[in-house]
Amino acid sequence: MHIVWEIFLIFQAYFICTSAQLISPKIHDGWWAYKDAVQGSFVPVPSFWGLVNSAWNLCAMGKRQSPVNVETSHMIFDPFLTPLRLNTGGRSKMGGTMYNTGRHVSLRPDKAHLVNISGGPLGYSHRLEEIRLHFGSEEGQGSEHLLNGQSFPAEVQLIHYNQELYANYSEAAKSPNGVAIVSIFIKISESPNVFLNRMLNRDTITRITYKHDAFLLMGLNIADLYPDTTRFITYEGSMTIPPCFETATWILMNKPVYVTQMQMHSLRLLSQNEPYKIFLSMSDNTRPAQPLLQRCIRTNINFSKQGRDCPNNRALRPQYRVNQWLLK
């Protein structure tokens, strides 16, 4: 009996010790993943992000998490939402470095070429920090946000920080009104978006096949990335990677942009790992949709029945239907 009790105490001590190590805030910030790795070592996937590091507890306990499933029947028309304004300081062309981070295709603009957005739901000017791509391993998945439960093959996110209140992105990301993210759904077509075509053509995308690869791009026009619409959907949410700070204003454009089937295939051939490690496709780099709870989803898309409050718990039937460019 004493032997059994001693074994129990040993296992209990081991469990407590292991648990303490898992939730230690000193865990490296990069220790997370979107999907299970095949090497056998544990790396936390989205359902564990908020449990393994106390500094990431918003990922599990937050009330304004992103991404979300946008139900168009719950949207509120806000007549005070003006169109977004894009300011490139009089310079139409910009340069940037494209990276394989192991989780995303990331384009970070040259600091000499400043790109700002304002208007819409934003009370301040926000500076472009990064352009990030999320994409799936097959056509029916890949976007982080859903529209009426529907996923898209990919989603491009333009991440900006509030340059009027904060000195840099790191400070803004953990501060109120700190971040604005413009999200654009991506669909497949033989007529690709001009900006994405520069990023994803074969000569460019093959330069960042492996983690930590980087390639300099010049002569980009950020206006070419935006779809031809002034309509959008907006809500208050969070970053979609740890630590999941709830400081982001999301702006989802009401029209997609396009890439070719070959370009999507090229994205799926990008590796999460360095060249000397086993190949793991970067695809399916998405966080699952999070509960909307009591948040409002506002839009500048006009429909006749304007709700007076936030009707997330009662379905409306507005005359507006989501832009058919997204659904067809």
N, C-alpha and C positions, 0 to 999 in steps of 0.2 A: 504494500500500500504506500509506504514511504517513497519507494522508487517511482511509482506512477505519479505521485504528487510532485516529486522533483522534476520529472520529465515535463509535466504540465507547466510548472513554473518556468522552466527553461524556454519552452515554446512561447509562453506568454511574454517573457522578457524579450525574446527575439522579435515577436510581432510588434511590441511597443517600440523597440529600437528601430525596426524597419519603417514603421509608420512615421516616426519622428523624422527619419531621414527623408521620407517622401514629401512631407509637408514643409520641410525647411525652406525658408525664404531665400536661402543662399544658393539654391539650385540654379544652375546656369540658365540664363534667359532663353537660350536657344534650344532647351531640352523639351521639345514638343513636336508633334507630327499630325498630319491629317489622316493617315491610315497606318495600319499595322505594318511593321517592317518584317521582312522574312529572315533577317539574321538571327532572330531569337531573343535579342535583348529588348527589354521593355522600354518603350518611349511613349509618353502619354498622347493618346488620340483625343479629339474634341470632348468626348464625354468625361475625360479625366482631367482636362486642363485645370478646372477649378478646384481639384482635390489634391493635386500633388505639390502645390506651391501656394502658401498662404497669401503671397503677393498677387496671385491670380484669382482670388476668390470670387471676383465679379463674374468670371466665366461661368460659375455655377450658381451664384446667389443674386446676380444683377437682375434688375427689373426693366432695363432698357437695352437689351442685347440685340445684336445684329449677327447675321442677316435675318430677314423676316419673309413670310409669305404675304404678298400684297393681294388682299381681296378687293377687287375694284368696287364691289358693292358697298364697301365700308369707307370709301374715300370721301373726304370733305372738300368741296370747292371753296377755295380761299381767294376772293377777288383782289386781295392785297399782295398776292405773289406776283412780282414783276419778273420779266425774263432775266436769265443770268447774263451778266456782262463779263466778257473776256477781255483782259488788258495785257498786251504783250509789250507795253512800253514803246510802241511805234516800230518794233522789230518783228516782222512776220516770221522769220526763221529762227530756230533754236537748235542747239545741240544737246546731246545727252549720252550717257553711258548705259548700255543695256547689260544686265547681269542675269546669270543663272544663280539664284540664291539657294538652290536646293529645294525650294518650296514654290517659288514664283518666277515668272519672267518679269523682271523689274527694270523700268527705264527711269533713270534719275537725271533730271535736267541739269545742264551746266549752270552754275550759280551766276554766271555772267549774263544769262538770258532769263530774265525774270518773267514769270507768267502768273497773273493774278486773276481771281474771279471775285465777283461781288453781285449784289442784287439777289433776286429770288427770295429764299428764306433767310438770307445772311444779313446780319447787321454790320458786319465788318468785312474788310478786304482779306482774302485768303490767298496765300502763295502756294503754287504747285511744288510739292516735295517729291512725289513719286507717281509713276503710272505702273499699275500692277495687273497681271493677267491671271484669271482663274479659268480652268477649262476641264472638260471631262474626257473620259476614255471612250465614250460613245456619244451618239447624237443626243440622247434623251437626258443628259446630265452635264453639268459643268459650271453653271452659274451659281453664285451663292444665293442671290435673291430669287424668289419664285413669284410668278404672276398667276393668280388664281390656281395655285398648285402646280403650275407648269414650270419646268426648268428649261434652260437654254443651253446650247453647246458650250458657251463661254460667256464671260463677263469681264469687261475692262473697268478698272477703278482708278480714277484720278484723285489722288490724296493730297489735300491742301491743308496748310496750317494758318491760324489766325495771326498774321504778321503785324497787326495793329496792337495786339495785347501782349504778344509773346515774342521772345527773341529768336526762338528756333522751334523746330518740329518736336524735339524731345520734351521741351517744356510745355508746349501746347497740347500734346497728346494726352497729358494727365490733368489738364486744367479745363474749367468750364468754357464752353463756346470755343474750344480749341481747334477742332478739326472739321473740315467740310470735305465730303467724298462724293464726287460725281460718278455715278455708276451707269454704264451703257451695256445693254445686252448685245451679244454677238450671235449672228446666225450665219448659215452657209450660203454662199452664192458664188457664181463665176465672175462677179464684178466686185472685187474686194475694196474695202475702205482704203483710201490713198495713204493715210498715216500708218495703218496696220500693215499695209503692203510693204512699206519700207522696213518695218520691224521683222516681218515674217517671211520675206523672200528667202530663197534657198541660200544665197550668198551670205546673208546676215544671220539667219537663225542657226546655221551650222557652226557659227563661231562661238555659240554659248551652249554647246551640247552637254557639258558637264558642270557640276557644282563649282562655283567660284570663277567660271569663265566670264569674261567681260569683253564688250566690243563698243567702240565709239561710233555714234551716228551723228551726222551733221546735216544741216539744211532741212530740218523738220518744221512743219507748220502745224502748231497745235490745233488751230481752227479746223484743220482737215479731219481731225479725229471725231469731232462732234457731229451727230446726225443733224439733218436739216429739219429742226423743229425747235420751237421755244417752249414747248409743253413738257412738264415734268411732274413727278410725284415726290413728296418729301416727308421725312419723319425724323424723330430724334432717336439715335441709337448709339452703338458702340463700335469700337474697332473689332474686326473679326478674327484677330489673332491675339494670343496672350500678350498683356494682361487684361485684355477686353475692357479697357477704360471706356466709360459711358460719356464720352465727350464729343461724339461725332454727329453732325447734321448730314443726313444722307439725301442725295438728290438723284433720283432715278429718271433718266431721260425716257420720253414716251415714244421712242423710235429706235430701232436697233441699227448697228453697223454690221458690215459683212466681211468675212474672210472666205477663202476658197477651201474646198475639201482637202487639197494638197497641203495648204498652210496649216490646217487643223491637224493633219497627219504628222506634219513636221513638229508641231508642239508636243504631240504625244511621244515623240522620239527623244525628247529632252530627259536627261537623267537627274534624279535627286542626288546622285552620288558623284564622287570624284572618279576619274577614268580607271583607277586601279581597283575599284570596288564593284560589286555586283550591280548590274543595271536595274534601276527601279524607275519606272516612268513617273514624271512629275504630275501626270494627269490626276483628276479627281482631287485637286487641291482646294477643297471647299469645306467650310464649316456648315453643318446642318442648320436649317431655319430654326429660329428661336421664338418663344411665345411673344406675341404682340402685347398681351395684357391690356392695360387701359390707354395705350398710346393712340394718338390721332395720326392718321395718314392724310395729309393735305395734298391738294393738287391745284394747278392753275388751268386745268382742263375744265371748261365750263359745261355744266349740265343744269337743267332747269330747276330741279329740286335741291335747294341748298339746305343742308342740315344746320341746325342752330347749335348743336353740341357735338360731341364726339360719339358717334353711334356704333362703336365697335361691338356692342352686344345686341344690336338690332339691325337687321338687314334692310337697306334701302334699295330701291330700284331706279337709279338715275337713268335718264335717257342716254347719257354718254356710255359708250362701250369702248373698251381699251383699243388704242390705235391698232388697226388691222395690220399695219406693218409688222407688229410684234407677233401677231397670231398666225399670219398666213405662212 
